[in-house]
Amino acid sequence: MPPPPAKTRPASTGYVVESRLSKGRLEIFSGREYEKRTRIKAGFLGFDDEIPSLPSGKPLPVSERWVTVLSSQYGCSISCPTCGVSALPFKGNATFDDLWRQLVEGRSCYPGVNYAERLAIHFTRMGEPVLNGAVFSFAEWLAYDGKLKIQEELGLRIEIIHPVLTTMMPEWDSTVERVMRWAALKNHDFRGQACLRLSINSTDEGQRRRMFNGKAMTLSKIAEVAEQLPTPLGRKYCLDFSYTGNNLIDSQALAKLFDAERFICRIHPARETDACRRNGIKTIDPNAGSRALLPISDALESAGFDVLVMMPHAAIDKRKGPDQATASDYSRP
Ligand code: SF4
């Protein structure tokens, strides 16, 4: 029997597609991205200016930068208190075919486009991707046969596929092996054109336990894993901080744990989700611009890190009412 048709609705920079796949409903985002200089402050990239308020403007066409955000799981077993996905029932992992079908749906949002300079594939809509082995085999396949299949069956020629793995590093037997597998994929299969992003958020273990519902490795254990990673080809690995205004970030302690030659720090304001409101978690007002993140970014730079401050686009932040998994652009806080 053919699968029921997917439901597509417009979002601020693209489309959210809801499909019925092997275990139920899965959502993806497919759309455009804004020019870096409108929303990023990163001295090491030559973007030195503060971003005074929420940036606005037109996103780039998908033929230049196409972004897809796929779900790796049906719900999520981690249940972070800031995340809307926690409210959904957990039904297990997306299969390889579910991931492919999400990509097909994402492609179908722009039927007239047959070339993209760059397609970024994030696995951050719903679920913790390290817990799903299919994410890794799917990404490896994309580097070779998958890219060809997208061209031949979906009529889309892509210059660069850029897969991004963002993980909170779950305390689990296979996490180390999976992260090593992604590092190999980054260096070999994608020749540097892939990203490994570790969600750190805080250097205080008490805060981290609360933020990740007690299910993340400790920071010192993550640092031990980081030591084993090969030297990154292309972009450095990334330590990610979703900043609420209360995160304790000890830049000197961080610099002792992670090699600034191999890791950059990325900071962005945490989104105010329904889950944040339900759980009494306050967030900073991103309308104040990147200045609110200046003390943290300066401290991290002084500790030797390259720092990238990323602001949400005005159109995205206006949509902060509903939980992400059901109605907006990103599934993560
Ligand atoms: S933030 Fe990520 S790991 Fe945490 S509940 Fe949401 S989807 Fe799961």
Boltz pocket constraint, residues with backbone or C-beta under 6 A from the ligand:
constraints:
  - pocket:
      binder: B
      contacts: [[A, 75], [A, 76], [A, 77], [A, 78], [A, 79], [A, 80], [A, 83], [A, 84], [A, 85], [A, 86], [A, 124], [A, 125], [A, 126], [A, 127], [A, 128], [A, 168], [A, 211], [A, 331], [A, 332], [A, 333]]
      max_distance: 6.0
